[in-house]
């Protein structure tokens, strides 16, 4: 017995969907998912997060870049010029989203915003403490690979390079493994922006916990709570990681 859907056989239903594609129309389910994706990307850009296209998962744990042994599958930009390519321009993001329907997107940090990236459980504990204390927390995303991302204002990109003050918590794509605890994504780094898909067969994603409609806070208002939560998560003394943050000269 053939399955029925909406009063038609399963075969007729499949033919109907195929006809929609041949006519250049998307099935309603796909169109709705794409519209939601585009809306979320445009909301992030409207909040001041510069975006650029990124790779997406291939079957298994592969990456769309086809690089053999890609070290960061589906987590990296598609262009080496991602820093100059990143934009908040609505029209450009719409073109990218529609012409690259499977692409993830990254947001370049250190331009208008930074990201404090912590282990998921530590982040959840810190978020609960921050909200209970009445601290203004901005956008927050969860990644199903075990990280939580706190979006903040940037420390800035001063015109005088001598005024740039480094921090041992600063993280760049090539140094990710060196920062298992708190990572500070600022100038020269990036993170995946929701909605994004991660490699694997279990539909892992990056999604908003608090959306980009929340104002970006000063990173220092979150730092102590986040470092203490990370220290507890790692079994260290609370406050130990915060010592890596230097004083402005």
N, C-alpha and C positions, 0 to 999 in steps of 0.2 A: 504494500500500500504506500503510495507516495505521500509525502508530507504536504500539507496545505498551508498557505499563508495568505490572509486577506481574501479567501475564497478562490485562490488560484493554486495550481499545483506548484511544487517546489521548482519544477523545470521552467514553468512559465515565469515564476518570480525571478529566477536567475536570468532568463532571457530579457525580462523587463529591465533589470539592473544593467545588463550588457548594452541594451539599446540606449539607456541614459548616457553611458560612457561614450558610445559611438556618436551620439548627438552632441557631445561636448558638455553634458550636464553631469554633475556629481550626484550620487545617491544622497538622500537627506542626511543620513547618519554621518557620512564623510564630510559633507558641507558644514554641518553643525560643529564637528570637531575642528575643522580648519578655521572656521570663523572664531571659535573660542581661542584657539592658538594665536590668531592674528590680533584679536582684541587684547589678549594678555601682553603680547609683545608691544603693542602700541601704548598700552597703559604704562609699561616700564619705561618706554622712551619718553612719554609725556612727563614722567616723574624725574627726568634728567639722566637716565641711565643710557649711555651710548652703547649701541648694539652693533654686532657684526655676525655674519653667518658662521656656523660651526659645523663640524662633521656630525654624522648621525650613525646609530648602530647598524651594523651589517649582521647577517645571520650568525647565531652563536654569540661569541664575544668579539666579533670583528668590528672593523671601522670602515666607513664609507671612503676613507682616503686611500684604501688599498695598499697602504704601506705594510710590508711584512713585519710583523712584530710591533705594530704601533704601540708605543708605551702608554698613551692616554686615549684609548679608543672612544670616539664620540664625544670627547671632552675638549677638543682643541679647535681653533679657528681654521677655516679653509684657506685663508690667504695669509701669507707672511706679512702683508701690509695691514694687518688687523688694527693696529693702533691708529693709523691715519684713516682707515676705512670706517672705523666705528662712528656711529652717528645717531642722533635722535630725530633725524628728519623723517617725518611720517610717510611721505611718498616713497622714499627709498626703502624703508622697512616694509611697506606694503608690497613693493616690487619683489624684494628678496623673499618674503614669506610666500607669495603666490607662485614665483618661479622656482622656488626650492622647497616644495611642500613637506619634505622629510627632514629638512635641516634643523639642527639645534641652533641656538644663538648664544654667543658669549656677550658679556658686558665688560668693557675695558675699565679697569679701576685706575684711580689716581688722577682722573680728569675732573670729575664732579663728585665722585663718591669713592669710598673705600669699602672693603668687606672684611669683617672679622669672622674667620672660618674656624669652627671648633668641632670636636667630636659630638655626635648627636646627643648622647645622654647628658653630657656636660652642658650642652646648649639648652636642652630642655629644662634642666635644673636652674640654669642661670636666667632663662626667660621667665620662669615662674617667680623667681626672687625679684627680678627687675620690675615686673608688673605689680607684684605685691607691694613693692616699695614706692610705687608711683613714679618710677623713672620713665621718661618718654623713650619708648623703644620704636624704632623705625621698621622698615620692611624686614621680614625674616623669612628665609626659605629653608626647607629641609631637602636633603639629597638622600635617596634610598641606598647610597653606598656608605652611609654612616656619618654624614657631616651635617652641620647646621650653619647657615650663613646669615650674619647680621650686617645689614647694609647701613652705612653711616656716611656722614660728610667726609670729604677727603682732608688730609692734612695740608693739601695744597701743592702746587708746583711753582715754587718761587722763581722769579726772574733771575735772581742771583743764586747760582748753584752753591755758593759758599754757605747759603742759609739753609740748604737741605740737610735735615737732621735724620740720620739713619736709625733704625731700630732693629734689634736682633730678631724680632718677630716678623720682619718683612719677609714675604714669600713671593717667589717667582715661579713660573711653571716648571722650570728645570730643578727647583729646590724643594718641591712638594714633599718628597720623602724625608727631608731633613726637618720637617715641622709636623710631627705626628699630633702635637697638641694644638695650641692656638696658632693660626696662620693669619698674618695681616697682609691682605692683598691691597697694595697701593700702586704707585707708578710702575708701569712695566708688567703688570699682572692682569689677570682676568678670571672670571668665574662663569659657569653656565648660568643663564638666567631662565627662570620658569616661563613657559613649560618646556622641559627638556627630557629626552629619553636616554637612558643609560643602557650599556650592553648587557646581554643576558636574556634568558628565556622567561623571566618572571615579571616582565613589564615594570622594571624599575625606572623611577622618574625623579626629577627635581621639581618641587612644587612650592607654592607660597603657603606659609603659615599665617603671616601678616603681609598683606599686599602692598604694592608700591604707592597706594594712596596715603600711607603713613609718612609723615615728614622725616627726613634723614636727621638723626641725632648726632651730636658731637661724639666721636669715638671714645674720648676719655670718660664719658659718662657711663660707658658700658664696660670699659677695660678691666677694672678691678674685679667686678663680679664675674666676668668671663674667665679671667686668669685663675681666680680662686676655684671656680667650678672645674676648670681643666686640671688644676693641681689635685683636687680631691679625686677626680676621675683617674688620674695617674698615680695616686697614692703619695703625692708630694706634700710639702708643707704649704698651706694656703699663702698666697702673696709672693711665692718664690718666682713665678714667671713674670710678675709685674716688674721685677727689678731689671728686666731687659729693656724697659721703656726709659729712654734718656730724657733729661730735662732740656727744654729749648734754651739755646744759648742767648 
